[in-house]
Every structure is written in C-alpha cells, then in structure tokens.
Amino acid sequence: MLDPKLLPPEQRNSWYQSESKRIQVETRAGLLIPASEHEAQLAVMTKDIAQFLETLPDQLERDVALTPEQVDAMHNEIDRRREELYQRVVSEAAEQKPDTAGAN
C-alpha cells in the first residue's frame, strides 16, 4: 500500500485529491457510510444480541422445562462469555486505534 506521506508534495496532493474523489464516488454508490451511522447500527445490533442472550435462559426454562439450576448455569456461562467477548472487542479496538502520537 502506498504511503502518501512519502510522496513529493505535488504527487501527495494528487493522491489525496484522487482519494477524495474515490470516497465521494463510493459514498454515492452506497459502498461507504459515515462512521457515526455504522456505530449507531452496530449499537442497535449489539443491544439486540445482548437482549436475546439475557432472556434465553428464561425462555428455555419455560419452553423446555429447564431446572432453576440449569437456568442459573446458563446465566453464569452467558455472562462469562459476554465478558470474554467484551474484553476481546476492547483489545482489538485498542490495537486498531490509529497512532496519533506526533500528529498535529
């Protein structure tokens, strides 16, 4: 991948102009969405998944006659797995965060 910071000023300017045009075209074509829209959609999806996981043990208790012990075990396991997933997401987000040290 080309690093535009390494280009001479005139070529760097051309590269950024072409990238700007590419982004405009891809946005109009529906291939790109604003980060805020993506984050909002992700938040809704995450909330739906969390709600599903939160109610699953109780639904199974009712629908397939799980014992209270089984329901408690499911709640504990779901909580443990959700925490693992959260830690993994936070860790990966930190790794992908752009390095802004020295940026002006």
N, C-alpha and C positions, 0 to 999 in steps of 0.2 A: 504494500500500500504506500502510496506517495505521501510524504510528509511535506505539506506546503510551506512549513517554516524553513525548510532547507532550500527553497527556490529563491532565485533572484527576485527583487521587488516587482518587476513588471510581470514575470511569469506567475508570481504568487497572486497578484491582483487578478490576472486572467483566470487562474484556478478558482479563486473564491467567487468570481462572477459566474463561472460555469456551474459551480456547486449551487449557488443561489438559484440559478435558473432551473437546474435539475430538481431541486427541492420544490420549487413552485409547480413544475410540471407534475411531479409525483403526488403533490398535495391535491392538485386539481383532479388527478386521475383516481383519487381515493386510496392511494397506496400509502400515504402518510397521514397521521393525525397528530394534533398537538399533544404534547406530553401531559398536559392537565386533563385532557379528555381520556387519554389512556389510563392515567392514575385514577380517575373517577370510575371508569369501567372496572378496573381491577379491584377497587374498593368495594363496589357492589357485588362482584363475583366472590370476593373473599368473605364478605358478610353472609352471603347465601350459603357458602360451603360451611362456615362456622355454625350457622343456624341448623343446617342439616345434621352436622356431627353432634351438636348439642342435644338434639331431640331424638336421634337414632336409638339410643338405648331404651328410652321410654316407649317409643313406638314398637320396638321389638318385644319389650315386656308385655305390652298389650296384645300385639298381633300373634306372637308365637309363644307366649307364656314363659318368658324368661323369669328366673327366680330373682329376688332382690339382690342376692349375692352376685349373680351374673350381670345384672344391671350396674351394680357398683364397680365390678371389674371392668366392664366396658367403659364406663365414665372415666375411670382411672387411666386405662390404656389410651383412650382418645385424648385425654388431657396431656398425657406424656408425649404422644405422637405430635400433637399440635405444638407443644413446646419445642420439640426437636425441629419441626418444620419452621417455626418462627426463628429459631437460632440459625438455621441454615440460610434462610432468606436474608436475615440481617447481616450475616457473614458475607454472603455473596454480594449484597448491595454495597457493603464497605469496600470489597475488593474491586468493584466496578466503578466506584466513585472516581471521577477524573481528578488527577493530581493538580491542585490549584496552587501549590507552593511556587512562589516566584511569579505568579500571574499578576498582571497589572490591569 
